[in-house]
Amino acid sequence: MNQDYIIPNNWSIIEEGFNTDRVKSSESLFSIGNGAMGQRANFEEYYSGPTFQGSYIAGVYYPDKTKVGWWKKGYPEYFAKVLNAPNWIGINVQVNGENLDLFTCKVDNFKRELNMQEGWLSRTFTATLKNNVVVTVKTKRFLSLTLDEVGAINYTITPVNVDATITYSPYLDAGITNEDTNWDDKFWEITSINSKDNKAFIEAHTLKTEFNTCTFMESECFLNDKKTDITPKIEKLENKITYNYTADVDAKSSFTIHKFAGYTVDRNHPKDKLISAATKALEKATSTGFNALLESQKNAWATIWETSDITINGDVKAQQGIRFNIFQLNQTYLGTDAQLNIGPKGFTGEKYGGSTYWDTEAYCLPFYMATKDQNVGRNLLAYRYNHLEKAIENAEKLDFSNGAALYPMVTMNGEECHNEWEITFEEIHRNGAIAFAIYNYYRYTGDYSYIPEKGLEVLIGIARFWHQRATFSTKQNKYVILGVTGPNEYENNINNNWYTNYMAQWCINYTVETIANIKENYASDYDRIMSKVNLNSDEIKKWKDVADNMYFPFSEEHNVFLQQDGFLDKELTPASSLKNSQRPINQKWSWDRILRSPYIKQADTLQGFYLFEDNFTIEEIERHFDFYEPFTVHESSLSPCVHSILAAKLDRMDQAYSFYLRTSRLDLDDYNKEVEEGLHITSMAGTWMSIIEGFGGMRVRNNTLSFSPKIPKEWDGYSFKVNFRNHTIKVSVTQNKNTFELLKGEELTLMINGKSITINQNNLITA
Amino acid sequence: MNQDYIIPNNWSIIEEGFNTDRVKSSESLFSIGNGAMGQRANFEEYYSGPTFQGSYIAGVYYPDKTKVGWWKKGYPEYFAKVLNAPNWIGINVQVNGENLDLFTCKVDNFKRELNMQEGWLSRTFTATLKNNVVVTVKTKRFLSLTLDEVGAINYTITPVNVDATITYSPYLDAGITNEDTNWDDKFWEITSINSKDNKAFIEAHTLKTEFNTCTFMESECFLNDKKTDITPKIEKLENKITYNYTADVDAKSSFTIHKFAGYTVDRNHPKDKLISAATKALEKATSTGFNALLESQKNAWATIWETSDITINGDVKAQQGIRFNIFQLNQTYLGTDAQLNIGPKGFTGEKYGGSTYWDTEAYCLPFYMATKDQNVGRNLLAYRYNHLEKAIENAEKLDFSNGAALYPMVTMNGEECHNEWEITFEEIHRNGAIAFAIYNYYRYTGDYSYIPEKGLEVLIGIARFWHQRATFSTKQNKYVILGVTGPNEYENNINNNWYTNYMAQWCINYTVETIANIKENYASDYDRIMSKVNLNSDEIKKWKDVADNMYFPFSEEHNVFLQQDGFLDKELTPASSLKNSQRPINQKWSWDRILRSPYIKQADTLQGFYLFEDNFTIEEIERHFDFYEPFTVHESSLSPCVHSILAAKLDRMDQAYSFYLRTSRLDLDDYNKEVEEGLHITSMAGTWMSIIEGFGGMRVRNNTLSFSPKIPKEWDGYSFKVNFRNHTIKVSVTQNKNTFELLKGEELTLMINGKSITINQNNLITA
């Protein structure tokens, strides 16, 4: 429904015309965040129509108790719910006593813009109120990257046809709840509501998790851009505080409010100092002022774009799509806080709960490694190292022992915080992604030091898990892995998922190899680690036996590895036979029907071919692509990007391009008809990979960065930059030529289309 | 732990000596019920130790909202929680101002008895209170079968060593909660608390489900058995009302209270008439008086035993076990209310939720058919007929169409009220049990009229479901049934569960055959039904195609049907290799580990061989028994009885006897270490079947009742009665001879050990 209402533009997401049916979708699409907090693009003023209110604070969640019919041993106690936090953006507006409410007004010339280059959200419109007063409104809002506890709003109203008495009522509201709340569920408890001069504070803490927060605000008013001191009328309710600023405004004069507001949280401050920290934040913000704060916002975003921008010429929608992806990733996670991670919906919705999925390692790590300082990637790995003990405890809950580690499927604090057995107990391939990320980090950055320092212990815990998880099948005379859910979550509790078995084998082999290397080259680390984890060569031999004798289901008839033992028992009708009215099947079909169908949610076997492409011939990759893709419905946001990269590798540029469009504009065009619920943040890194690895053909092999650029016929050209081992390389591709430029760093040898070429800062290589 | 503390006795369950560790187990074992309500054997007086309080009203439940991480289409909205109802049994006792509390007193000569012959529960003990007053206490309590809204308590205290001031504080308490409650969950809302003369009332309704109830009480006091008028001091709290009766009691004198109390419910009365209905019930009870009410209780139980008793000579534990089973079944369900059904924990605990499982059809129906009026069996079938529309809706939620019916796995009102996909979506074999019950009812009672009247519509809905649920596998060139959970709930989402596939085939064949018969013999019913369900011969042909080409997984190597496609992929170590410390595995192992193991919770393939024994040779049955039983951990209460019956059939009487002991004393000896949570009511009917069908060899074939009695070597003899088509037959078996007696009805021809023998009321047949 809301497909195609976003106006193509190189740097902005723009909506023109007001349509109440699109409000919830736009609230997702125009979301803003600064890594520490974020919000859906809810209106500041009261809105009586359908809306999905959402303000989120990084790391603040609620443990929703697991309720199942028959409790089974090992079940996680709770599901971490992403919590809607107290609302500070609210500014109600009354004009001659009448509420400004876009749901009941006549709205003209409505325009909403999310400026990605500069990092702000704005609205302009003309409203005719029920009392026939016509006003024009301009708003601008941003969450500061420089003062990351603070957001700022500039709200200007101009009566057009009459003089009017206008009241701004900026407020803080802690009487919020979650969209997905249950009967009467309450998540926040308010400790205090205070006002001091122009500043207001609500202290509230989450129930159970006891996160303490202070939500704060301070406002300034302007008449015709001139600051005016209005003594506010203050209203305190049980869970809300409002300041009412009233002014008589002549027709055509402007009445403006600047509201500075935000959160201080006890993750960063002592819990009894939240108000004083808030006071300081407000003092900094007000003394800087809206305009100067906005300037530093623009500068901060310019710095981000400097290292991460991708340009696409000749295809505005593709350009808009990729920038939207890069912008949202940076809004969600900036890599500056090693305790945080990348939630699949970022700050744009409640769905999925928790913050950390395998998405981080499998999809996001490459993006952050190539567009930010190497330290950001290391932080993402260290996050898992810091959770190793919890991962071992998690495995123990499932009866594993001897230091076997099973990382949670979803987590906030290292504990499992998802609560469905078919996911948490069975979707164990996540362990593989976490091990692979260690390898991938070294492969990309060349920083081996992480492995003896932290990585090897994680690898050992994971290898132990795979060893224990496999069972020997007399029937197959091989080790099998029973009862898993692969990346394709449309199958549960299957046997011998090819991807999982392959990952298990790879993890063991890589760990064994790494142990040998550490033994040889980092003797003291080796001794420290071996004695810490109590590992000996007998145990390693047993691991190897499992890896060397792993079973992989294979179909002679189709000459392909089978996604799982029972795949061929299904009715193998291709996804193309599904009527449009039946899609997405996860919204149209019962779970029962989906499980029995051959339809694949996302790359599963192909995910393995993507990660381990060098272990297979191009013919093998092609054969598996042609076998599995037709059954794939791509209803996971993580699917199209992998298919785009593989299609590009197979020189199927039309297919690669269409998958690229799907991944890059998944939310903008709402392919999966769920954008109202929030954006698909982690898959946005997959979009980035589609260009860099898919079209650009970037790989790292033997410490050498290589490219083999291709270009969709629809584009005139594209360019991207990557940060590689203290070099910044810019790659520009057109239909006629490819150029390579070294923007930073010393001379570097690249492989370009299989040829070794050296670049330095003085020359632009065309190849 | 609490194994073996129950004293063997032919007619009573007796516990001697007070052990606080056993309180919760005894609360389950000594539970009482009258079909309309029931209670755990909680003490009347205050008890500060560990206890599990439970009072339950038939049909009163709470819909606990389903909470899952990722919602999937078709999920049931709620889980029906068995609700703890307001407590009316409470009588606090103070002696010289000191609470009588068995947890803090010294307790001597404690004896608790559940008299199954007469239907009452008693305790006697001597307590030395903290103030050194010694008292003897005698209590007796029952839930009246004749006035089924009323229970009565006789509580007598005698100070032994001193004169004492004693206060009885009978109360009603609606401030109760569930054991399995979640944070702050509230299920009841109190509407009014009233007292009028000696009567007290609390009106309360359940949240969401809006069941309105009135809990009521009235008490009378006696000094040395002489009625005494004491003006009570009345205390009203927010959710509790207490009457305090105080008397000065000489040493060795007795002070007695009779408390009459219970519930009136808006299932039986207009909701604004609950207090007046309660008043009437109390007037009846008090005018009858405790002793006369107890007399009629004894008579009512004598009538039940008259038709349902089983005697066992020479084995008191076996005798006690079988009577305990028959007693508890009758306490749970009496067949008088077609809206009610047989909850798996009856009125003895909260676990499992809901009231109706496939247990009713698969296990309970034969018991009720043979021990009660034929109408009771018909009521049980009609319960499902009345839910047919809901079953069709339930199937529609899972994308089935055209009148396909999927009965819920668990229900209170026809809707699915369990909430785990692997159960509700996949444990579809329940549909088979419901169809089989129709066949079984006719087979046993000879009452075909139920089928044209109601049964055929149910069969057609079920046949349609199976037809749609099967898919054609090109690989097998057969119809397969993917993604199911069989009776063995230790495997989920498996393919081609043999039992399920067999049931599906049988259901279709039986339905097709029944349609033909109705067409020929009940033409007008046929026309009515066919036009109602819009069925034609083309559709029937398609059903038949599925039934005729159903796939059954088979192992050539083992020469057995496989429980499911992947069974042989498991590590096939027998259950005998499990250490005792690892059992029951459902308490010791994670769900993950259980799913991957070969261990079978309960008869699965063997359940099919039990139901359809005539379709297999004895060698086939034996081979499958020997293959599957070694993997079976019997952690479902429904397992040992089926194994006992099959073992008896295979002439393995030692094994049959040990399974019999396990099923009949499952709760008394707490095999599965969970009796604290409540009793396993529905499996108790399986115990009955173990004797009647297993040892007695009772079958009905071609309208003829047959027996082939066997007897465990441990027993001197046993006898049972069955009600068969208006005949009551008594079968007595000893080590030397078997006798058959017709107690009621006209001459009847039986098959005894394969020989046709006619009995009538005048002769006792020895055969």
Interface residues (C-beta under 8 A of the other chain):
Chain A: D64 K65 T66 K67 V68 G69 W70 K72 K73 G74 Y75 F79 N182 W183 K208 Y352 G353 K397 L398 D399 V410 H418 N419 E420 W421 E422 I423 F425 E426 T471 F472 S473 T474 K475 Q476 V480 L482 G483 N492 N493 I494 N495 D565 G566 L568 D569 K570 E571 L572 N586 Q587 K588 W589 S590 W591 D592 R593 I594 L595 R596
Chain B: D64 K65 T66 K67 V68 G69 W70 K72 K73 G74 Y75 F79 N182 W183 K208 Y352 G353 K397 L398 D399 V410 H418 N419 E420 W421 E422 I423 F425 E426 T471 F472 S473 T474 K475 Q476 V480 L482 G483 N492 N493 I494 N495 D565 G566 L568 D569 K570 E571 L572 N586 Q587 K588 W589 S590 W591 D592 R593 I594 L595 R596
